[in-house]
C-alpha cells in the first residue's frame, strides 16, 4: 500500500515537472527554431509544435523499449494509445465546453482522414504482435505524407491556414501559491537551459535530456504502481500516464478555445495524435530495430480493444464536427462523458 501511494505521488510530481519543462522550455525553443526556419504556421504546428507537446509520450515510448530489453514496451504503446483517446475525447470536449468551435470542412476531412490512416496502420502492425523495420518505416512515411500535404494546403485552399502560434498568456499581478511554485521551478530550470528564446539550441538539447530522464522515472514507477495495485502495467499507462502526459495539451487547447480559436484546438489535438502514433511509435521502433534487436514483440492484449475504441472516437468526432460544422457544448459534454465511460471500462473489465 505504501509503495503504491509513494509511486503515485512520484508519478504526479514527474508529470508536473514534464508540464513545466515542455511548456516553458521545450516548446519555447521549438517555436524559435520554427521562426528561424521560416516554416508555415500549419506545418510548424503539425511538426515542431506537435513534437513539443508530444515529447513526453515519445520519450516514454522510447525509454520503455530500451529499459530491461523491452520488458515494459507495452507501457510506451499504451501511453500513446491512451493519450490519443484522451486528446480526442477530453481535449476537444473541454475546448467545446469553454467555447463552441466552428470548423472548416476541408480541414476536418484532411486531419480525420490522415488520423484514421494512422490508426489503421497501427491495427495492421498489431495483427501478429510483432513490429518489423518495414512497419516502423511505414509509420514515418505516413507522417512525411501528412507534412507534404500541409505544405501544399495553402495553395489548394488559400485562406484556410490555421494560425497556430503559441499563445502568450498575460501574467496576473497577484499570483497564487501554485503559480509561484510553477514560476519558481521554471526559473531554476532556466539556469540549466538559458533563455529558451535566445539560447534555443541549448534549451532544446537540455530539455530533451530532462524529459528523457523524467520519462525513465515514470516508466519505473508505473511498473511499481501497477504491481502495488495488482493490475497490468499497461492499464496504468492507458489511463494515469496517458492523462497526465496530455495535461499540457489540455491546458493550451482550452486557452486557445477561450480566445475563439476552437478550430485550432481541435486541429492541434488531432495533429498531435497523428504525430504520437506515426512518430511517437514509429521512431522508437525503428531505432531499436536498427541498433538493438531484429523484431519487437508487442503484447496486444489490452491494446487492441483500446485501439478500436480510438477508431470509434474518430468516427464520433467526425460526425460531431460535420454537424453544422460546429462542435457544440452539448457535444463536448458527450465526449467528456465517453472518456469517463472508457476509463471505467478499462479498469473494471477483467
C-alpha positions in Angstrom: 0.0 0.0 0.0 2.8 2.4 1.0 4.7 1.5 -2.3 1.5 2.3 -4.3 0.9 5.7 -2.7 4.6 6.6 -2.9 4.8 5.7 -6.6 1.6 7.5 -7.4 2.9 10.7 -5.8 6.2 10.4 -7.7 4.3 9.9 -10.9 2.2 13.1 -10.3 5.4 15.1 -9.4 7.1 13.8 -12.6 4.2 14.7 -14.7 4.1 18.2 -13.1 7.8 18.7 -14.0 7.2 17.4 -17.5 4.5 20.0 -17.9 6.8 22.8 -16.9 9.7 21.6 -19.0 7.6 21.1 -22.0 5.6 24.3 -21.9 8.2 26.8 -20.5 11.4 25.5 -22.2 11.0 22.9 -24.9 8.0 24.4 -26.8 9.5 27.9 -26.5 12.8 26.7 -28.0 10.9 24.9 -30.8 8.9 27.9 -31.6 12.0 30.0 -32.0 13.5 27.2 -34.2 10.4 27.3 -36.4 10.6 31.0 -36.8 14.3 30.8 -37.8 13.4 28.1 -40.4 10.6 30.2 -41.6 8.1 27.3 -41.6 4.4 28.0 -42.5 2.4 28.0 -39.3 0.3 24.9 -40.1 3.5 22.9 -40.9 5.2 24.2 -37.8 2.2 23.4 -35.7 1.9 19.8 -37.1 5.6 19.1 -36.9 7.7 21.0 -34.4 4.9 22.1 -32.1 3.3 18.6 -32.2 6.8 17.3 -31.3 6.9 19.7 -28.4 3.6 18.8 -26.9 4.1 15.1 -27.6 7.7 14.8 -26.4 6.7 13.2 -23.1 4.8 10.4 -25.0 7.7 9.9 -27.4 10.2 9.7 -24.6 8.2 7.3 -22.5 7.7 5.1 -25.6 11.5 5.1 -26.3 12.5 4.6 -22.7 10.0 1.7 -22.3 11.5 0.0 -25.3 15.1 0.2 -24.2 14.6 -0.5 -20.5 15.2 -4.1 -19.4 15.5 -5.1 -23.1 11.9 -4.0 -23.9 10.3 -5.9 -21.0 8.0 -2.9 -20.5 7.5 -1.9 -24.1 3.7 -2.2 -23.7 3.8 0.8 -21.3 5.0 3.1 -24.1 2.5 1.9 -26.6 -0.3 2.0 -24.0 0.6 5.5 -23.1 0.4 6.7 -26.6 -2.9 4.9 -27.4 -4.4 6.2 -24.1 -3.1 9.7 -24.8 -4.8 9.6 -28.2 -8.1 8.7 -26.6 -7.7 11.5 -24.0 -6.8 14.0 -26.7 -9.9 13.3 -28.9 -12.4 13.0 -26.1 -11.2 15.2 -23.3 -9.2 18.0 -25.1 -11.8 18.6 -27.8 -14.6 18.1 -25.4 -13.3 20.5 -22.8 -12.5 23.1 -25.6 -16.1 22.9 -26.8 -17.4 23.4 -23.3 -15.4 26.5 -22.9 -16.5 27.8 -26.3 -18.2 26.0 -29.2 -15.8 25.5 -32.2 -16.6 26.5 -35.8 -14.6 24.3 -38.1 -13.7 24.2 -41.8 -14.9 21.2 -43.7 -11.7 20.6 -45.7 -9.5 20.8 -42.6 -11.7 18.3 -40.7 -11.6 15.9 -43.7 -7.8 16.2 -44.1 -7.0 15.6 -40.4 -9.5 12.9 -39.7 -8.6 11.0 -42.9 -4.9 11.1 -42.0 -5.6 10.2 -38.4 -7.8 7.2 -39.4 -5.0 6.0 -41.7 -2.5 6.1 -38.8 -4.9 4.1 -36.6 -5.4 1.6 -39.5 -1.6 1.2 -39.8 -1.4 0.7 -36.0 -4.1 -2.0 -36.1 -2.2 -3.7 -39.0 1.0 -3.7 -37.0 -0.8 -5.3 -34.1 -2.1 -8.2 -36.1 0.8 -10.6 -35.4 2.0 -8.8 -32.3 5.4 -8.2 -33.9 6.9 -5.0 -35.3 9.3 -5.1 -38.2 11.5 -2.5 -39.8 9.1 -2.2 -42.8 6.2 -1.4 -40.4 8.2 1.1 -38.4 9.3 2.9 -41.6 5.7 2.9 -42.8 4.7 5.0 -39.8 7.3 7.5 -40.5 6.4 7.6 -44.2 2.8 8.2 -43.4 3.8 11.3 -41.3 6.0 12.5 -44.2 3.0 12.4 -46.4 1.0 14.4 -43.9 3.6 17.1 -43.7 3.8 17.2 -47.5 0.0 17.7 -47.7 0.3 20.5 -45.2 3.0 22.3 -47.2 0.6 22.3 -50.2 -2.5 23.1 -48.3 -2.4 26.8 -48.6 -2.0 26.6 -52.4 -5.1 24.3 -52.7 -7.2 26.1 -50.1 -6.0 29.7 -49.7 -7.1 31.5 -46.6 -7.8 28.3 -44.5 -4.5 28.1 -42.8 -4.9 28.0 -39.0 -2.8 30.4 -37.0 -1.1 28.1 -34.6 1.4 30.5 -33.0 1.9 29.9 -29.3 -0.3 31.9 -27.0 1.4 34.3 -24.7 -0.7 34.5 -21.6 -1.0 37.7 -19.7 0.6 37.3 -16.3 -1.6 38.2 -13.3 -0.1 40.7 -10.9 -1.2 38.6 -8.0 -0.1 35.0 -8.5 -1.4 32.1 -6.5 0.9 29.9 -4.5 0.8 27.2 -7.2 1.6 29.8 -9.8 4.5 31.0 -7.7 5.8 27.4 -7.3 5.4 26.8 -11.1 7.3 30.1 -11.9 10.0 29.3 -9.3 10.7 25.8 -10.8 10.7 27.3 -14.3 13.2 29.9 -13.2 15.5 27.3 -11.7 15.3 25.1 -14.8 16.3 28.1 -17.0 19.6 28.2 -15.2 20.3 24.9 -17.0 18.8 25.8 -20.3 19.4 29.5 -20.6 16.6 31.8 -22.0 14.8 29.4 -24.4 14.1 32.2 -26.9 17.7 33.2 -27.1 19.7 30.1 -26.3 17.2 27.9 -28.2 19.6 25.2 -29.3 20.9 24.8 -25.7 17.4 24.9 -24.3 16.3 22.3 -26.9 19.1 19.8 -26.0 18.8 20.2 -22.2 15.0 19.9 -22.4 15.3 16.7 -24.3 17.7 15.2 -21.8 15.5 16.3 -18.8 12.3 14.9 -20.5 14.1 11.6 -21.2 15.4 11.3 -17.6 11.9 12.0 -16.1 10.3 9.6 -18.6 12.7 6.9 -17.3 11.5 7.5 -13.8 7.8 7.5 -14.9 8.2 4.1 -16.6 9.9 2.6 -13.5 7.2 3.8 -11.1 4.3 3.0 -13.5 5.5 -0.6 -13.1 5.8 -0.2 -9.3 2.3 1.3 -9.1 0.8 -1.5 -11.2 2.4 -4.2 -9.0 1.1 -2.4 -5.9 -2.4 -2.2 -7.3 -2.3 -5.8 -8.7 -3.2 -4.6 -12.2 -1.3 -4.9 -15.6 1.2 -2.0 -16.1 -0.5 -1.3 -19.4 -3.7 -0.2 -17.6 -1.7 2.4 -15.7 -0.2 3.6 -19.0 -3.5 3.7 -20.8 -5.1 5.9 -18.1 -2.9 7.6 -15.5 0.2 8.1 -17.5 -1.8 9.0 -20.7 -4.0 11.5 -19.0 -1.1 13.1 -17.1 1.2 13.4 -20.0 -1.6 15.1 -22.1 -2.3 17.8 -19.5 -0.1 20.4 -21.3 -2.1 19.8 -24.4 -5.4 20.2 -22.5 -4.3 23.5 -20.9 -3.1 25.1 -24.1 -6.2 23.9 -26.1 -8.6 25.3 -23.5 -6.7 28.7 -23.6 -6.9 28.6 -27.4 -10.6 27.9 -27.3 -11.3 30.8 -24.9 -9.8 33.2 -27.5 -12.3 31.9 -30.1 -9.8 29.7 -31.9 -11.7 26.4 -31.4 -10.8 25.0 -34.8 -7.1 25.4 -33.9 -7.7 23.5 -30.6 -9.4 20.6 -32.5 -6.9 20.6 -35.3 -4.0 20.6 -32.8 -5.5 17.7 -30.8 -5.9 15.6 -34.0 -2.5 16.6 -35.4 -0.8 15.8 -32.1 -2.4 12.3 -32.2 -1.1 11.8 -35.8 2.4 12.7 -34.5 2.0 10.4 -31.4 1.2 7.3 -33.4 3.3 7.9 -36.5 6.5 9.4 -34.9 5.9 8.5 -31.2 5.8 4.8 -32.1 7.4 4.6 -35.5 10.7 6.4 -34.5 11.4 4.4 -31.3 10.6 1.2 -33.0 12.9 2.0 -35.9 15.8 3.0 -33.6 15.5 -0.2 -31.5 15.2 -2.4 -34.6 18.3 -0.8 -36.2 20.5 -0.8 -33.2 19.2 -3.4 -30.6 17.1 -6.2 -31.9 15.6 -7.7 -35.1 12.0 -7.7 -34.1 9.9 -6.1 -31.4 7.2 -8.1 -29.7 4.2 -6.1 -28.5 1.7 -7.6 -26.1 -1.5 -6.6 -27.9 -3.8 -7.9 -25.1 -5.5 -4.8 -23.7 -4.2 -2.7 -26.6 -6.3 -3.9 -29.5 -9.6 -3.1 -27.8 -8.4 0.4 -26.8 -7.2 0.9 -30.4 -10.7 0.0 -31.7 -12.1 2.5 -29.2 -9.7 5.1 -30.6 -11.0 4.4 -34.1 -14.5 4.8 -32.8 -13.7 8.2 -31.2 -12.6 9.5 -34.6 -15.9 8.5 -36.1 -17.9 10.2 -33.3 -15.8 13.3 -33.5 -16.1 13.5 -37.3 -19.9 13.2 -37.1 -20.0 16.0 -34.4 -17.7 18.2 -36.4 -19.6 17.9 -39.7 -22.9 18.6 -38.0 -23.4 22.3 -39.0 -19.6 22.4 -38.9 -19.7 23.2 -35.2 -18.6 21.3 -32.1 -21.2 22.4 -29.6 -21.1 22.5 -25.8 -23.5 19.5 -25.7 -21.3 17.5 -28.0 -18.3 18.5 -25.9 -20.1 17.2 -22.8 -20.9 13.9 -24.6 -17.2 13.5 -25.5 -16.2 14.0 -21.8 -18.8 11.5 -20.7 -17.5 9.0 -23.2 -14.0 9.3 -21.8 -15.3 8.7 -18.3 -17.1 5.5 -19.6 -13.8 4.4 -21.3 -11.8 4.8 -18.1 -14.4 2.9 -16.1 -14.5 0.2 -18.7 -10.7 -0.1 -18.8 -10.4 -0.5 -15.0 -13.4 -2.7 -14.5 -13.0 -5.1 -17.4 -11.0 -8.2 -16.4 
